Amino acid sequence: MLKKHPLITFIIFGFILFLISNRLDELAVYQGATVAIYVIAIASLILLTGYSGQISLGHGALMAIGGYAAVLVRINFNAPVWLTFVVAVLAAAVGGALLGLAAARLSGPYLAGTTLALAIGLPSIANEFSFLGGEQGFIFDVGFPPASLGEDFTQYKWYFWISWSAALIATYWLRHVLNSRYGRSWRAVRSNDVAAELAGIHVGRNKVLAFTISAGLAGLAGALLGMILLVSPGAFPLALSFSLATGAVLAGVTTLGGVMIGAVTLVAIPEIALAIADRYGGSETITLNLPGLLVSGLLILTVLLVPNGPVEQMHARRAKHAKSGKASHSPVELTLRVGSKTWSTKK
C-alpha cells in the first residue's frame, strides 16, 4: 500500500521525525537538520549524475549561490523566510542554466573540470566584494519559532522542522519528476545520446533542464545550510563538493532510495574523526584533515565494493533470487516414447 501511495509514506515519515525531534537533545536535533540538508543536496546530484549522466564536482558552489541569494534578500529587503528560499532556488537555477549551456557541449572530464573550477573560484570572488560579506560572511536569520509551539521549542528544533519540511517536499516532488517523461528522457540521454536523438529527444535541451533543476535544489540546500551555519566562503569549501559526490556514490547515483544513507554518513564522519582524534590524542592538524581522509577512503571503498550503492545492490540481489526461484519452479516437460506411441507430462 505504501509503495502505491508514496505521499502517505512521506507524511508518516515526516510525522515520525517530528515526534523524534521532541525527544532529542540540541546536538542531535542540529545533526538531524544537517542530515535533511544533505538529503536535498545529494538528491540534486543524483538527478544530475545518475539520471542525465553529467558529472559535477562543483555543487558546493551552486549551494553557495543559493545561500548568498537568500541572505541578501533577507537582509536588504526583509523578505519573508519562505520567499528567501524561493529566491535561493531561482538564483541557483539561473546559475545552473548558464552552466548547463556550457555543459551541453562538454562531457566526462571536461565537464567535471569546469564545475571544479567554479567550486574553487567562487569563494575567492565572494572575498573580493564587500557587499557579499567578505571572509566573515552573513548570519542568515530566519527568526524565532512561533510562540504557539511553546516555550520548550528551541531554535535548533525550528531549524530541524524547516529543514525536514523542505527535504520531504523536495524529495517527494523530485521523485515524481524522475518518474515522469523528463526522467525517462534523461535516462535515455545518459544511456546513449545518439539513440536518444534519433528517438526524437533533444539532447542539449534535456541536459540544460537537468542542470537547471539540479542547481535549484542545490540552491535550496545552500540556503538551509546558511541558516544553521553562516553564509560565508568557509561554509561552502571545495571539500563540500567532494563530500556530496561521496554521499551520492554511497547512496547509489541511479536511485533516490539510498539518499538517507549518504546524508547520515556525511554527518557522522566528522564525529567519527573527532572520536578517533580524542582516542589517540591527535593534534589539531590531524583533527582537521582526518574527515577529508575518511571521506576519500569511503569513496574508494564504495566504488570497489558496492559501485551502485547498497540500495541498488540489494535490489539486484532480490531480483537475482526471484529469477532463480522462478526458474527452479518452472515446469519440466518429460516425454516418453514406446514404439509409435508418445506420452508427455510436466513437473
ROVORO-629642 format. One record per atom (N, C-alpha, C): atom name; x negated, y negated, z negated. Coordinates in steps of 0.1 Angstrom, whole numbers. Atoms other than C-alpha are relative to their C-alpha. Layout:
- atom_x_y_z
- CA_X_Y_Z
...
END
This chain:
- atom_x_y_z
- N_-8_12_0
- CA_0_0_0
- C_-9_-13_0
- N_9_12_1
- CA_-28_-24_-9
- C_-7_-3_13
- N_7_2_-12
- CA_-45_-18_24
- C_9_-6_11
- N_-10_5_-10
- CA_-13_-26_43
- C_4_-15_-4
- N_-4_14_5
- CA_-7_-58_22
- C_-12_-6_-6
- N_12_6_6
- CA_-41_-75_17
- C_2_-12_-8
- N_-3_12_8
- CA_-25_-106_3
- C_2_4_-14
- N_-3_-5_14
- CA_-13_-86_-27
- C_-13_4_-7
- N_13_-3_6
- CA_-49_-73_-32
- C_-7_-12_-4
- N_7_13_4
- CA_-63_-108_-32
- C_7_-6_-12
- N_-7_6_11
- CA_-36_-120_-56
- C_-3_7_-13
- N_3_-8_12
- CA_-42_-91_-80
- C_-15_-2_-5
- N_14_2_3
- CA_-80_-96_-78
- C_-2_-13_-7
- N_2_14_6
- CA_-77_-133_-85
- C_6_0_-14
- N_-6_0_14
- CA_-54_-127_-115
- C_-9_7_-10
- N_9_-7_9
- CA_-78_-102_-129
- C_-12_-9_-4
- N_12_9_2
- CA_-107_-127_-125
- C_4_-11_-10
- N_-4_10_9
- CA_-88_-154_-143
- C_2_5_-14
- N_-2_-6_14
- CA_-79_-131_-172
- C_-14_2_-6
- N_14_-3_5
- CA_-116_-121_-174
- C_-7_-13_-5
- N_7_12_4
- CA_-128_-157_-175
- C_4_-5_-14
- N_-4_4_13
- CA_-109_-163_-207
- C_-7_8_-11
- N_7_-8_10
- CA_-130_-136_-224
- C_-15_0_1
- N_14_0_-2
- CA_-164_-145_-212
- C_-6_-13_-7
- N_7_12_5
- CA_-190_-169_-227
- C_-3_-9_11
- N_2_10_-10
- CA_-201_-200_-210
- C_-10_4_11
- N_10_-5_-10
- CA_-232_-184_-193
- C_6_9_10
- N_-6_-9_-9
- CA_-212_-156_-179
- C_10_-6_9
- N_-9_8_-8
- CA_-185_-180_-166
- C_-7_-7_11
- N_9_7_-10
- CA_-212_-201_-149
- C_-5_10_10
- N_5_-10_-10
- CA_-227_-170_-133
- C_11_5_9
- N_-12_-4_-8
- CA_-192_-159_-122
- C_3_-10_11
- N_-2_11_-10
- CA_-188_-193_-104
- C_-10_1_11
- N_11_-1_-10
- CA_-221_-188_-87
- C_2_12_9
- N_-3_-11_-9
- CA_-211_-154_-75
- C_11_-3_10
- N_-10_4_-10
- CA_-180_-169_-59
- C_-6_-8_11
- N_6_9_-10
- CA_-201_-195_-41
- C_-8_9_10
- N_8_-9_-9
- CA_-225_-168_-28
- C_9_9_9
- N_-10_-7_-8
- CA_-194_-148_-16
- C_3_-7_12
- N_-4_8_-12
- CA_-184_-176_7
- C_-12_-2_9
- N_12_2_-8
- CA_-220_-183_19
- C_-4_13_7
- N_3_-13_-6
- CA_-227_-146_26
- C_10_4_10
- N_-10_-3_-9
- CA_-194_-142_43
- C_-1_-8_13
- N_3_9_-12
- CA_-202_-171_66
- C_-11_6_9
- N_12_-6_-7
- CA_-235_-154_75
- C_4_13_7
- N_-5_-12_-5
- CA_-218_-121_81
- C_8_-2_13
- N_-8_4_-12
- CA_-194_-138_106
- C_-10_-3_11
- N_9_5_-11
- CA_-223_-153_125
- C_-9_11_5
- N_10_-10_-4
- CA_-248_-124_125
- C_6_13_3
- N_-6_-13_-2
- CA_-227_-93_121
- C_10_1_11
- N_-10_0_-10
- CA_-199_-103_144
- C_-3_-6_13
- N_4_7_-13
- CA_-213_-127_170
- C_-14_3_4
- N_14_-4_-3
- CA_-249_-114_169
- C_-10_-11_1
- N_9_11_1
- CA_-265_-147_162
- C_-8_-1_-13
- N_8_0_12
- CA_-294_-149_138
- C_-2_-14_-6
- N_2_13_6
- CA_-296_-178_113
- C_-8_2_-12
- N_8_0_12
- CA_-323_-184_88
- C_0_-14_-6
- N_-1_13_5
- CA_-311_-219_81
- C_14_-4_-6
- N_-14_2_6
- CA_-277_-215_64
- C_-1_-9_-13
- N_2_9_12
- CA_-291_-233_33
- C_1_-14_5
- N_-1_13_-5
- CA_-294_-264_55
- C_15_-4_3
- N_-15_2_-3
- CA_-257_-261_66
- C_7_-2_-13
- N_-6_2_13
- CA_-248_-258_29
- C_-3_-14_-5
- N_4_13_5
- CA_-267_-290_22
- C_8_-11_7
- N_-9_10_-7
- CA_-247_-309_49
- C_13_-1_-7
- N_-13_1_7
- CA_-215_-299_32
- C_-1_-6_-14
- N_1_5_14
- CA_-228_-307_-3
- C_-2_-15_0
- N_3_15_-1
- CA_-241_-342_7
- C_13_-7_5
- N_-12_7_-5
- CA_-209_-350_27
- C_11_-1_-11
- N_-10_0_11
- CA_-187_-340_-3
- C_-3_-11_-11
- N_3_9_11
- CA_-206_-360_-29
- C_0_-15_4
- N_0_13_-5
- CA_-210_-391_-7
- C_14_-6_1
- N_-14_4_0
- CA_-173_-392_-1
- C_6_-3_-13
- N_-5_1_13
- CA_-166_-387_-37
- C_-5_-13_-7
- N_6_12_7
- CA_-190_-415_-49
- C_5_-13_7
- N_-3_12_-7
- CA_-183_-441_-22
- C_14_-3_2
- N_-14_3_-2
- CA_-146_-437_-17
- C_9_5_-10
- N_-8_-5_11
- CA_-135_-420_-49
- C_11_9_5
- N_-9_-9_-6
- CA_-118_-393_-28
- C_4_11_-9
- N_-4_-11_8
- CA_-97_-366_-44
- C_-9_12_2
- N_10_-11_-1
- CA_-117_-334_-51
- C_4_9_12
- N_-3_-9_-11
- CA_-97_-313_-26
- C_-4_-6_13
- N_4_6_-13
- CA_-104_-339_1
- C_-15_1_2
- N_14_-1_-2
- CA_-141_-338_-6
- C_-4_14_5
- N_3_-14_-6
- CA_-141_-300_1
- C_4_1_14
- N_-4_0_-14
- CA_-122_-306_33
- C_-11_-7_9
- N_10_7_-7
- CA_-148_-332_43
- C_-13_8_2
- N_12_-9_0
- CA_-176_-308_34
- C_1_10_11
- N_-2_-10_-10
- CA_-161_-282_57
- C_-2_-6_14
- N_0_6_-13
- CA_-156_-306_86
- C_-14_-5_4
- N_14_5_-3
- CA_-191_-322_83
- C_-9_11_4
- N_9_-11_-3
- CA_-209_-289_82
- C_5_7_14
- N_-4_-6_-13
- CA_-187_-276_111
- C_-4_-8_12
- N_5_8_-10
- CA_-197_-305_132
- C_-15_2_3
- N_14_-3_-2
- CA_-233_-299_125
- C_-2_14_6
- N_1_-13_-5
- CA_-228_-262_132
- C_4_0_15
- N_-4_0_-14
- CA_-211_-270_165
- C_-12_-6_9
- N_12_6_-7
- CA_-241_-292_176
- C_-11_11_1
- N_11_-10_0
- CA_-265_-264_166
- C_5_12_8
- N_-5_-11_-8
- CA_-242_-239_183
- C_-2_-2_15
- N_3_3_-14
- CA_-246_-257_216
- C_-14_4_4
- N_14_-5_-3
- CA_-283_-250_214
- C_-1_15_-1
- N_1_-15_3
- CA_-277_-215_200
- C_6_8_12
- N_-6_-7_-12
- CA_-256_-206_231
- C_-10_3_11
- N_10_-2_-11
- CA_-287_-209_252
- C_-13_7_-6
- N_11_-6_6
- CA_-310_-192_227
- C_4_14_-6
- N_-3_-13_6
- CA_-312_-157_212
- C_-13_5_-7
- N_11_-7_6
- CA_-333_-135_190
- C_-9_-9_-8
- N_10_8_8
- CA_-365_-151_175
- C_1_-15_3
- N_-1_14_-3
- CA_-359_-184_193
- C_11_-7_-8
- N_-11_5_8
- CA_-326_-189_176
- C_-4_0_-15
- N_4_-1_14
- CA_-340_-178_143
- C_-10_-11_-3
- N_10_10_2
- CA_-369_-202_147
- C_6_-14_-1
- N_-7_13_0
- CA_-346_-231_155
- C_7_-3_-14
- N_-7_1_13
- CA_-324_-225_124
- C_-10_-1_-12
- N_11_1_10
- CA_-356_-220_103
- C_-6_-14_-1
- N_5_14_0
- CA_-369_-254_114
- C_10_-10_-6
- N_-10_8_7
- CA_-336_-270_103
- C_-1_1_-15
- N_1_-2_14
- CA_-339_-254_69
- C_-12_-7_-7
- N_12_6_5
- CA_-374_-267_65
- C_0_-15_0
- N_1_14_-2
- CA_-369_-302_78
- C_11_-8_-7
- N_-11_8_6
- CA_-336_-312_63
- C_-3_-6_-14
- N_4_6_13
- CA_-349_-316_27
- C_-9_-12_1
- N_9_11_-2
- CA_-376_-339_40
- C_7_-12_4
- N_-9_11_-4
- CA_-350_-360_57
- C_7_-7_-11
- N_-7_6_12
- CA_-330_-364_25
- C_-9_-8_-9
- N_10_8_8
- CA_-361_-376_7
- C_-3_-14_5
- N_4_13_-7
- CA_-366_-404_32
- C_10_-11_-1
- N_-11_10_-1
- CA_-333_-422_28
- C_6_-1_-14
- N_-4_2_14
- CA_-323_-438_-5
- C_15_3_-2
- N_-15_-2_1
- CA_-285_-435_3
- C_3_14_-2
- N_-2_-15_2
- CA_-290_-397_1
- C_-5_4_-14
- N_4_-3_14
- CA_-303_-400_-35
- C_-14_4_-2
- N_14_-4_2
- CA_-339_-391_-28
- C_-2_14_-6
- N_3_-13_7
- CA_-355_-363_-48
- C_9_3_-11
- N_-9_-2_11
- CA_-332_-368_-77
- C_14_5_4
- N_-13_-4_-5
- CA_-300_-364_-57
- C_11_-6_-7
- N_-12_5_6
- CA_-265_-369_-69
- C_7_11_-9
- N_-8_-9_7
- CA_-242_-354_-95
- C_14_0_7
- N_-13_-2_-6
- CA_-210_-341_-79
- C_10_2_-11
- N_-9_0_11
- CA_-184_-350_-105
- C_14_4_6
- N_-13_-4_-4
- CA_-152_-331_-99
- C_11_-3_-10
- N_-9_4_10
- CA_-136_-344_-130
- C_2_11_-11
- N_-3_-10_11
- CA_-124_-327_-162
- C_12_9_3
- N_-11_-9_-3
- CA_-100_-298_-162
- C_13_-7_-5
- N_-13_6_5
- CA_-63_-308_-166
- C_3_3_-15
- N_-3_-1_14
- CA_-52_-313_-202
- C_10_11_-2
- N_-10_-11_2
- CA_-23_-288_-196
- C_-6_14_-2
- N_6_-13_2
- CA_-48_-260_-196
- C_-5_3_-14
- N_4_-2_14
- CA_-56_-265_-232
- C_-14_-5_-4
- N_13_6_4
- CA_-85_-278_-253
- C_-11_10_1
- N_10_-11_-1
- CA_-103_-244_-251
- C_-5_2_14
- N_4_-2_-14
- CA_-105_-246_-214
- C_-12_-9_3
- N_12_8_-1
- CA_-141_-257_-208
- C_-3_-4_14
- N_4_4_-13
- CA_-158_-274_-179
- C_-5_11_9
- N_5_-12_-8
- CA_-175_-242_-168
- C_11_9_5
- N_-11_-8_-4
- CA_-142_-224_-167
- C_7_-7_12
- N_-6_7_-11
- CA_-129_-252_-145
- C_-8_2_13
- N_8_-4_-12
- CA_-158_-246_-121
- C_3_14_5
- N_-3_-14_-4
- CA_-150_-209_-122
- C_13_1_8
- N_-13_0_-6
- CA_-114_-215_-113
- C_-1_-6_14
- N_2_7_-13
- CA_-123_-239_-85
- C_-7_9_10
- N_9_-9_-9
- CA_-150_-216_-70
- C_7_12_4
- N_-6_-13_-4
- CA_-130_-184_-71
- C_13_-3_8
- N_-11_3_-9
- CA_-99_-201_-57
- C_-4_-2_14
- N_5_2_-13
- CA_-119_-213_-28
- C_-5_12_6
- N_5_-12_-5
- CA_-136_-180_-24
- C_11_10_5
- N_-11_-9_-3
- CA_-104_-160_-24
- C_8_-5_13
- N_-7_5_-12
- CA_-87_-183_1
- C_-8_1_12
- N_9_0_-12
- CA_-117_-185_24
- C_-2_14_5
- N_2_-14_-5
- CA_-123_-147_25
- C_13_6_5
- N_-13_-5_-5
- CA_-86_-139_30
- C_2_-6_14
- N_-1_6_-13
- CA_-85_-164_59
- C_-10_6_10
- N_11_-5_-9
- CA_-118_-151_73
- C_3_14_4
- N_-4_-14_-4
- CA_-105_-115_72
- C_9_0_12
- N_-10_0_-11
- CA_-76_-124_94
- C_-7_-5_13
- N_7_4_-12
- CA_-99_-143_118
- C_-8_11_7
- N_9_-10_-6
- CA_-123_-114_122
- C_9_12_5
- N_-9_-11_-5
- CA_-93_-90_128
- C_8_-5_12
- N_-7_6_-11
- CA_-79_-114_155
- C_-7_2_13
- N_7_-1_-13
- CA_-88_-116_191
- C_-13_-7_0
- N_13_7_1
- CA_-116_-140_182
- C_-10_9_-5
- N_9_-9_5
- CA_-132_-114_161
- C_-4_11_10
- N_2_-10_-11
- CA_-128_-88_189
- C_-9_-6_11
- N_9_7_-10
- CA_-144_-113_213
- C_-14_-1_-4
- N_13_1_6
- CA_-173_-119_190
- C_-7_13_0
- N_7_-13_0
- CA_-180_-82_186
- C_-3_4_14
- N_3_-3_-14
- CA_-178_-78_224
- C_-13_-7_5
- N_12_8_-4
- CA_-204_-106_229
- C_-12_6_-7
- N_11_-5_7
- CA_-226_-91_202
- C_-5_13_6
- N_4_-13_-6
- CA_-225_-56_218
- C_-6_-1_14
- N_5_2_-14
- CA_-230_-67_254
- C_6_-12_6
- N_-5_12_-5
- CA_-227_-102_265
- C_3_0_15
- N_-3_-1_-14
- CA_-228_-93_302
- C_13_7_3
- N_-13_-7_-2
- CA_-200_-68_299
- C_12_-9_-5
- N_-11_9_5
- CA_-180_-94_278
- C_3_-10_10
- N_-2_10_-10
- CA_-185_-120_305
- C_8_6_12
- N_-8_-7_-10
- CA_-172_-95_331
- C_14_3_-4
- N_-14_-3_5
- CA_-142_-88_309
- C_8_-13_-1
- N_-7_13_0
- CA_-133_-125_311
- C_-2_-8_-13
- N_3_7_13
- CA_-148_-136_277
- C_-10_-11_3
- N_9_11_-2
- CA_-165_-170_278
- C_-11_1_-11
- N_10_-3_10
- CA_-198_-161_260
- C_-4_-12_-7
- N_5_12_6
- CA_-211_-196_254
- C_10_-6_-9
- N_-10_6_8
- CA_-178_-209_241
- C_2_8_-13
- N_-2_-9_12
- CA_-174_-179_217
- C_-11_-2_-10
- N_11_2_9
- CA_-209_-184_203
- C_1_-13_-7
- N_-1_13_7
- CA_-203_-221_196
- C_11_1_-10
- N_-11_-1_9
- CA_-170_-213_180
- C_-4_8_-13
- N_5_-7_12
- CA_-186_-187_157
- C_-9_-8_-8
- N_10_9_7
- CA_-214_-211_148
- C_8_-11_-8
- N_-8_11_6
- CA_-188_-238_140
- C_7_5_-12
- N_-8_-5_12
- CA_-166_-217_117
- C_-10_5_-11
- N_9_-5_10
- CA_-196_-201_100
- C_-6_-12_-7
- N_5_12_6
- CA_-211_-236_94
- C_10_-6_-10
- N_-10_6_8
- CA_-178_-249_80
- C_1_8_-13
- N_0_-8_13
- CA_-177_-220_54
- C_-12_-3_-8
- N_12_3_7
- CA_-213_-227_46
- C_0_-13_-7
- N_-2_13_6
- CA_-205_-263_40
- C_9_0_-12
- N_-9_-2_12
- CA_-177_-253_16
- C_-8_5_-12
- N_9_-6_10
- CA_-202_-231_-3
- C_-10_-11_-5
- N_10_10_5
- CA_-227_-260_-4
- C_6_-11_-9
- N_-7_9_9
- CA_-201_-284_-19
- C_2_6_-14
- N_-2_-7_13
- CA_-193_-258_-46
- C_-13_1_-8
- N_13_-1_7
- CA_-230_-253_-53
- C_-4_-13_-6
- N_3_13_5
- CA_-235_-290_-57
- C_8_-4_-12
- N_-8_2_11
- CA_-206_-290_-81
- C_-6_5_-13
- N_5_-6_12
- CA_-223_-267_-106
- C_-15_-3_-2
- N_14_4_1
- CA_-258_-279_-99
- C_-1_-15_2
- N_1_13_-5
- CA_-269_-311_-83
- C_0_0_16
- N_2_1_-14
- CA_-267_-323_-47
- C_-13_-7_3
- N_14_5_-2
- CA_-304_-327_-40
- C_-8_9_9
- N_8_-9_-8
- CA_-331_-313_-18
- C_-4_13_-7
- N_4_-11_8
- CA_-342_-290_-46
- C_11_11_-2
- N_-11_-9_2
- CA_-307_-274_-47
- C_2_9_13
- N_-2_-7_-12
- CA_-309_-262_-11
- C_-14_3_7
- N_13_-3_-5
- CA_-345_-249_-6
- C_0_10_11
- N_2_-11_-10
- CA_-358_-226_21
- C_3_14_-6
- N_-3_-13_7
- CA_-356_-197_-4
- C_15_3_0
- N_-15_-3_0
- CA_-318_-201_-5
- C_4_6_13
- N_-3_-6_-13
- CA_-316_-193_32
- C_-4_14_1
- N_5_-14_0
- CA_-337_-162_28
- C_8_8_-9
- N_-8_-8_9
- CA_-317_-151_-2
- C_14_3_6
- N_-12_-3_-7
- CA_-285_-154_18
- C_-1_10_10
- N_3_-10_-10
- CA_-300_-134_46
- C_-1_14_-7
- N_1_-13_8
- CA_-309_-107_20
- C_13_5_-5
- N_-13_-3_5
- CA_-275_-108_5
- C_9_6_11
- N_-8_-5_-11
- CA_-259_-103_39
- C_-4_13_5
- N_5_-13_-4
- CA_-281_-74_48
- C_4_11_-11
- N_-4_-9_10
- CA_-274_-58_14
- C_15_3_0
- N_-14_-1_-1
- CA_-237_-64_18
- C_4_9_12
- N_-3_-7_-13
- CA_-238_-49_54
- C_5_-11_9
- N_-3_11_-8
- CA_-237_-75_81
- C_12_2_10
- N_-12_-2_-9
- CA_-209_-58_100
- C_13_2_-7
- N_-13_-1_7
- CA_-183_-58_73
- C_0_-10_-12
- N_-2_9_12
- CA_-169_-81_46
- C_1_8_-13
- N_-3_-9_11
- CA_-164_-51_23
- C_-10_-1_-11
- N_10_0_10
- CA_-197_-54_5
- C_-5_-14_-4
- N_5_14_3
- CA_-200_-92_2
- C_-1_-2_-15
- N_1_1_15
- CA_-194_-89_-36
- C_-13_6_-5
- N_13_-6_4
- CA_-224_-66_-39
- C_-11_-9_3
- N_10_9_-3
- CA_-246_-90_-22
- C_-1_-13_-9
- N_-1_12_8
- CA_-234_-120_-42
- C_-4_3_-15
- N_4_-3_14
- CA_-237_-103_-76
- C_-15_3_-1
- N_14_-2_0
- CA_-272_-91_-67
- C_-8_-12_0
- N_8_13_-1
- CA_-284_-126_-58
- C_1_-7_-14
- N_-1_7_13
- CA_-271_-139_-91
- C_-8_8_-11
- N_7_-8_10
- CA_-286_-110_-111
- C_-15_-1_1
- N_14_0_-3
- CA_-321_-113_-95
- C_-8_-10_-9
- N_7_9_9
- CA_-332_-144_-115
- C_0_4_-14
- N_-1_-5_14
- CA_-320_-129_-147
- C_-9_12_-2
- N_9_-11_1
- CA_-339_-97_-140
- C_-15_-4_0
- N_13_6_0
- CA_-370_-117_-131
- C_-4_-6_-14
- N_3_6_13
- CA_-368_-136_-164
- C_-2_10_-10
- N_1_-11_10
- CA_-363_-104_-184
- C_-14_7_2
- N_13_-6_-3
- CA_-394_-89_-167
- C_-11_-9_-5
- N_11_9_5
- CA_-415_-120_-174
- C_-1_-1_-15
- N_0_0_15
- CA_-404_-121_-210
- C_-6_13_-6
- N_5_-13_6
- CA_-411_-84_-215
- C_-15_1_1
- N_14_-2_-2
- CA_-446_-85_-201
- C_-8_-13_-2
- N_7_13_4
- CA_-455_-121_-212
- C_-6_-7_12
- N_5_6_-12
- CA_-458_-135_-177
- C_-2_-15_-1
- N_2_15_0
- CA_-470_-171_-170
- C_12_-6_7
- N_-10_7_-7
- CA_-448_-198_-157
- C_0_2_15
- N_1_-2_-14
- CA_-461_-193_-122
- C_6_14_4
- N_-6_-13_-3
- CA_-451_-156_-123
- C_15_-1_-1
- N_-14_1_2
- CA_-417_-165_-136
- C_7_-7_11
- N_-6_8_-11
- CA_-411_-190_-108
- C_0_8_13
- N_1_-7_-13
- CA_-423_-167_-80
- C_5_14_0
- N_-5_-13_1
- CA_-410_-134_-92
- C_14_2_7
- N_-13_-2_-7
- CA_-374_-139_-80
- C_-2_1_15
- N_3_-1_-15
- CA_-387_-145_-44
- C_-6_13_3
- N_6_-13_-3
- CA_-408_-114_-46
- C_10_11_-1
- N_-11_-11_1
- CA_-378_-93_-58
- C_9_-1_12
- N_-9_1_-12
- CA_-356_-107_-30
- C_-7_6_12
- N_7_-6_-12
- CA_-383_-98_-4
- C_0_15_-1
- N_0_-15_1
- CA_-387_-63_-18
- C_13_6_2
- N_-13_-6_-1
- CA_-350_-57_-20
- C_4_0_15
- N_-3_0_-14
- CA_-346_-68_16
- C_-7_11_8
- N_7_-11_-7
- CA_-373_-44_28
- C_6_14_-4
- N_-6_-13_4
- CA_-358_-15_8
- C_14_2_6
- N_-14_-2_-6
- CA_-323_-22_21
- C_-1_3_15
- N_2_-2_-14
- CA_-335_-23_57
- C_-4_15_2
- N_6_-13_-2
- CA_-354_10_52
- C_10_11_-4
- N_-8_-10_6
- CA_-328_29_31
- C_14_-1_5
- N_-14_2_-4
- CA_-294_15_39
- C_2_-12_10
- N_0_12_-9
- CA_-297_-7_70
- C_13_-6_3
- N_-13_6_-3
- CA_-260_-11_75
- C_8_-4_-13
- N_-6_4_13
- CA_-253_-18_38
- C_7_12_-6
- N_-6_-11_7
- CA_-239_5_11
- C_14_3_4
- N_-14_-2_-3
- CA_-203_0_20
- C_2_7_14
- N_0_-6_-13
- CA_-208_8_57
- C_-5_14_0
- N_6_-14_2
- CA_-229_38_46
- C_10_9_-5
- N_-11_-8_6
- CA_-200_51_25
- C_11_3_10
- N_-10_-2_-11
- CA_-176_46_54
- C_-5_11_10
- N_6_-10_-10
- CA_-199_66_77
- C_0_14_-6
- N_0_-13_6
- CA_-202_94_52
- C_14_6_-1
- N_-14_-4_1
- CA_-164_96_47
- C_4_5_14
- N_-4_-4_-14
- CA_-159_97_85
- C_-6_13_4
- N_7_-12_-3
- CA_-185_124_88
- C_6_12_-7
- N_-6_-11_7
- CA_-169_145_61
- C_14_4_6
- N_-14_-2_-6
- CA_-134_140_76
- C_-1_7_13
- N_2_-6_-13
- CA_-147_150_110
- C_-4_15_-1
- N_4_-14_2
- CA_-164_181_97
- C_11_9_-6
- N_-11_-7_5
- CA_-134_191_77
- C_11_3_10
- N_-10_-2_-11
- CA_-111_187_107
- C_-5_11_9
- N_6_-10_-9
- CA_-135_208_127
- C_1_14_-6
- N_-1_-13_7
- CA_-135_236_101
- C_14_6_0
- N_-14_-5_0
- CA_-97_238_101
- C_6_0_14
- N_-6_-1_-14
- CA_-93_237_139
- C_3_15_3
- N_-4_-14_-4
- CA_-76_268_153
- C_-10_7_9
- N_10_-7_-8
- CA_-98_295_167
- C_8_11_8
- N_-7_-9_-8
- CA_-84_315_196
- C_-7_13_2
- N_6_-13_-1
- CA_-91_352_197
- C_8_7_12
- N_-6_-7_-11
- CA_-85_372_229
- C_-5_15_1
- N_3_-14_-1
- CA_-83_410_232
- C_6_6_13
- N_-5_-6_-13
- CA_-81_428_265
- C_-2_16_-1
- N_0_-14_-1
- CA_-73_465_268
- C_6_4_14
- N_-4_-3_-14
- CA_-72_476_304
- C_6_-12_7
- N_-6_11_-7
- CA_-47_454_322
- C_8_-9_-9
- N_-8_8_9
- CA_-31_440_291
- C_-9_-9_-8
- N_7_10_7
- CA_-42_409_272
- C_8_-5_-12
- N_-6_6_12
- CA_-34_398_236
- C_-8_-12_-5
- N_7_13_5
- CA_-42_363_223
- C_6_-5_-13
- N_-5_5_13
- CA_-39_349_188
- C_-9_-12_-5
- N_8_12_5
- CA_-51_317_169
- C_-1_1_-15
- N_2_1_14
- CA_-65_314_134
- C_-4_-14_-4
END
